[in-house]
């Protein structure tokens, strides 16, 4: 039954919830109206008072009275007012003079029906009645204060809470059937690019969610196909350029010394550009997953890259900090950050720290920084802050793009910002491994 309801449309499930709420509300009103106790205590009739005063009357089960015994005088309670008209009627019923009876009530009494000769007046709320004895003392009868929490309140509260709990269970079941497929779809769609075509997208839940899942799966497949085709095209172009480049190198070797040196420099620049394109293409491919110690990896990259003219320092770091990812790709990421700092800032400092479930690697430098309005474009492929095409100062524009692609493929982020005084900082954030997940 529950599984069949969860396959209904969202509109139909919400309609069921509204119908269930209305039905339970009506059922609660019916139960309170016909099965519960009355909300108010039954009123006293004026004709019942003589028997109560004389002590041979039966008290109503839902009302309480207090008999003060005999008092030297009669006094009304706060909020009660004397009713001389009622005193005369009660005196007639008791067969005593009217000045021997005192009646005070907090509310008006109901008048008799039109044309009736009876005295059906009823006491509602608080009242005090006094009858003078021959001894001069007053026999006083008072209504007890109505309790704040009556049986009607208890019954209504129990029924309301019971029906509310039942409705909450129905609402929770319907909501769970709607929200769970949407949350699952969001998680799977978020992993669609990281896992490529292998990332399964479950088609289930209400028809609207199932249709959305099929649409996202188809869009994911088209998107992955476009990215794969682009990556293959870049790799193919770069690979095909390598063969004529090799032949050019043999031809350049035959040139005179002056011309050969200029040609060799151009060929070296072209070869480096081809390598950058290949590295960028590799950064878009499926990565291998293993535990990687980022502290050891960073120390190794810094030691290999360190130069006197562009030193790379290591700041305060933990002894080890583990992430799960592709060691070759992560090495390329850190190497690109180091290369960028050496090219534009003459070196820099690397700091690593772990905050909760995140590992944070910061590449700090004292270089000129970059215009703040270009911070969002630094990681675009082939974008360079410097407008010149000189590779010695501007590079190919693929290093940071490759670094961000690798970071995002590992479920992390790579951001850049200017430092307060001078220079810039590139911050890499990756999900950290901790506890038994990290090898020791």
N, C-alpha and C positions, 0 to 999 in steps of 0.2 A: 504494500500500500504506500509506504513512504517513498520507495524508489520510483513508483509510478507517478506520484505527485511531483517529485523533483524533476521529472521529465516534462512537466507542463511548462507553458510559456510563463514568463515572469508576471505578465499582467494577470494570467489565470491564477497563479499562486497568491498574488496580492489580493485578488478578489476573494479567494478562499479565506485568507486571513481576516479580511474585513467582515465577511459573512460569519466567521466563527466568533469574532468579537461582538457583533450585534446579537448573535444567538445567545452567547453566554451572558451578555448584559440583560437581555430579556428574561433569561432563565433565572438570573439572580434576583431581578425585581419580582418575578412571580413567587419565588421561594420566600422572600422577605415578606411579601404582601399576604400570602395565604398560609404559610407555615410558621412564620416567626411570631413572636409576641407583639402586642400592640406597642407603638412607640411611646405612648403616654399612659399613665395610670388611670384607671377608671375614676370618674368624678364621684363625689358623695352627693346623694340626694338629700334634700332638706328633710324629707319625711323619715330618713334613717337616723337622724340625729337624736331624737328622743330615746330610742332604744340604746344608742351608744352612751348617752348621758346616764341613763338609769342602770347601765352595766349588763343588760341582758341581750344586747345586740351582737351579731357576729361581724367582725372586721373584714373588709374586703382583703383577699389574699395579696393583691398587688399594691396595697396602700398601707402605710404605717401611721399610727396615731400615738400621740404621747398624752398621758393623763397626768396633769400636774397635781392632782389631789385637791386639797383645799388651800386657798390663799386668802389673805385679808382683803385683797382688792383685785380687780381685773385690769390687765394692761395688755394692749395690742403690741405685737412685734413690729420692728421697723419694716416699713413697706406695706403694712396692713392698715386699712381704713374702716371705721365703724359703718355698719349698715343698719340704720334704724328701721327701715322697711322690713328687712329680713327678721330683725329682732321681734317685731310685732307678730309676724307669722309663726316664728318658732315659739314665742310665748303662748300663742293660742294652741299650738300642738302639745305643749307641755302642761297647759292648764295653770299657768302662773302669771302674775302681773308682768307687763312689758318691761317695767324698770328692773325686774329681776333677771333679765336676759341681756347679754352683751354678745354681739357678733361683729367680727372684723375680718375682712378678706383682702387679699392682694390683687384680686381680679374681679371684674364685674361678673355677676351671676346671670345665668341664662334666664330670660323672662319666660313665663308660661306661654304655651301656644295660644293663638287668638281664639277667643270664645271658650277657653277651658276654665273650669272652676277649680281645678286641682292646683296643687302647688308643686310643680315638678322642678323648681329651681335646683340647680346643681352647683356644688362647690368645686371649683377648679383652682389649682395652685395652692398657696398657703392660706390657712384660715385659723382663727382662734375663736372659741365659743366658751362663754362663761355663764353659769346659772347660780344665782344667789340662794343659799340655804337659809333656813329660819335662824340658824345660829349667827348669821351675818357673814359667814365665810363663802367664798366663791369656789364652785366646782368648775374647773377649767379643762377643756379638751382642745388640743392643738394638733394640727397636721404636722407630720415629720417632714423635714426638708427632703425634697426629691434627690435621689442619688445622682452624682455626676455621670456615672457609667452604669446604665440600666441593662436589663436582660436583652432589650431590643438592640442596644448598641453592640453588645457582645455577639448576638446572632448575626447582625448585619456585618460586623467586622470579620467574623469567621467565614461567612459566605463570600464576602468580597475578596478576601485573601486567597481562598481556595480557587475561586474562578479566575483570579488574576494569575495565580501560579499555573493553572491549566492553560490559560491563554499564552503565558510566557513560554511554556513548553512548545505549544504549536508554533508561535512566532519564531522561537529559536530554531526549530526544525526547518521551517520554510526559509528563514534567513541563511542558515547554514547551507542549505541546498543551492541557494543563489550565490552566496559570497565565495564559498570554497572553490567552485570552478573558475570564477573570475580571478581569485588570488593565485590559483595554480597557473592559469593562463598568463598572468602578469609575470610570474617567476620564470616560466618557460620561455616567454617572449623576450625577457631580459637576457636569457642565456642563449638565445637563438644564434646570435653572431659569434659568440665565443665557441660554440660547439659546431657551427656550420650546419650542414645537412643532417648530421647525426643527432642534433638536439631535437628530441621528440616533443611535439606539441599535442597534448591530449585533447581530443574532441569529445566533449561530454557536457552534462549539465542541461540547463534550459535550452530550448531551440535557439534563442538569441545568442547565448554564449557559445553554443556549438558552431553556429554560423560565423561568429567572430573568430573563433579558433581556426576554422578552416581558411578564412581570409588571411589571418596573420601567417599561417603556415605557408600559404601560397606566396604571399608577399616576401616572407623570409627566404623561400627557395629562389625567387627571382632576384632578390637582393644579393644572396650569396653567389648566384651565377654571374651577376654583373661584376662583383668584386673578384671572383676567381678569373673571369675572362680578362679583366684589367691587369691583374697580377701576372697572368700568363703572358699577356701581350708585352708588359714591361720586361719581364724576364727574357722573352724571346728576342726582343729588340736588342737588349743589352748583350745577350749571348751572340747574336748574329754580328754585332759590331766588333766583337772580340777578334774574329778571324781577319777582316781587313786591317784591323789595328796591328795585328802581329806582322802582316805583310808590310805595312808602312814602316814598322820598326826596322825591318831588314833593309828597306830602301833608304831610310834615313841614315843608316850606318855608312852608306856610300857617299854621303854629302861632305863637302868641306867642313872643317871644324867649326867655323863661325855659324854657318847655316845649320849644321847638325845640332849644335847646342840649343838653338831656338826651337828647332823642330822637335827635339827630344823633350823639351819642357812642355810643348803643346801636347805631345803624345802622352806624357805622364799625367797631365791634367785631364785629358780625355779618358785615360784608363781609370783614374780615380773616380770620375763621374760615373763610369759604367759600373764600378764596384759599389758605389752608393746606391745606384738603381737596383742592383741585384740584392743588396742588403735590405732595401726597403721592401722588395718583393718577398724576400724570405720572412720578413717581419709580419706579413699578412697571412702566412701559411699556418696550418694546424701545428700547435706546439706540443711538445712532450711534457709530461708532468712528473715532477720528482721534488723531494725536499732539498732546498738550496739555502746555504748559509750566506746571507747577504753581506755579513761582516767580512768573512774570508774572501768572498768574491770581490768586494770593493777594495780590500787591501791588495789583492793580486792585480786588479786593473790599475790602481794608483801606482804600484811599484813598476809596472811595465810602461806606464805613460809618463812618469815623472821625468822632467827635464830641468836643467838649471835655468833656462830662460822662461820656463812656464811650469813652476813647481805645483804639485798637487799634494796637499796635506790632508791628514785624517784627524778630525777632531775627536771629542769624547764619544766613544761608542761602547755598546755592551760587548761582552766577550763573544757572543754569538746571537744571531737573530735570523730565524728560519721563516721561509715562505715556501709555498708550493708552486712550482712553475718549471719552465724550460731554462736550464742553466746557460746554454749557449745564447739564447735570446736575451736573458737578463744581463749577461756579460756585455752583449752588444748595446743594450740600453745604457748601462753605466758608462761604457766606453764612449758613447756618443755625447753624454753629458760632460764627461771630462774633456773630450776633444773640443766641444763648443766653448768651455771655459778657457782652455788654452788658446784657442784661436782668437777669441774676442776680448778676453780679459787678462791674458798672460798668466793663467793658472787660477787656483781656487782652493777651497776647503770643503771636505765632505764630512757631514755629520749624520749619524744614524741613531735613532731612538725608537722605542716601542711604546705605544700608548694603547693599552687595552688590547683590542684585537687588530690594531693597525700598526704596520711598520712604516716609519717615516724616514726617508733619505733625502737630505737637503744638500744641493751643490751650490755653495756660496762663492761669489767672486767680487772683486773690487773694480770691475771694468766700468765702462761708460753707461751700462744699462741699456734700456730701450724706451722708445716713446710709449707712454701708457696706452694710447689709443690703438697700438699695434699688438697689445698683449694677446688678444684673441686670435691673431693670425700667425703667431710665431710657429705653431705646430702644423700649419698647412704645408702640404708637399710643394716643394720648389719655391716656397716663399722665403725671401731674404730681406732682413731689415736694411742692409746696405744695398744701394741701388746699383753699384758697380757689378760687373760680371767677373771681377778678378777673383779667382779661386783662393788665392792666398789670404784674402781678407773676408770674402763673402761665402765661400763654400758652394755646395750644390743646392742647399735648401732642403735636403732630405734627412739630415741627421736627427733633428728634433721631431720631425714627422714620424720617422721610424721608431724613435724612443716612445712617443705617446702611443703609437699603435701597439707596441709590445706591452706597455703598461696596461692599456685597456684590455688586451687579450688575456692578461692575468687578473682581471677583475679589479684593477687599480686605477689611479689617476696620476697625471703629470701636469703640474701647473707652474707658471712663471710669474714673478712679480719683482719690482724694483725694491731694493733695500732702502731704508730711511735716509741714510747718508750718501752712499755711493755704491754702485754695483747692482747686481741682481741675484736672485736665488731661484733655483728650480727645485721644486718639491715633488718627490715621488712618494706615493702612498700605495702600499700593497697589503692585502690581508695577511696577517701574521699567523704562523703556527705556534701553538703553545701546548704545554703539558705533554702527554704521551704522543701527540701527533708529531712533535719535533724529535728527530733522532738525537741520541747522546752517545 
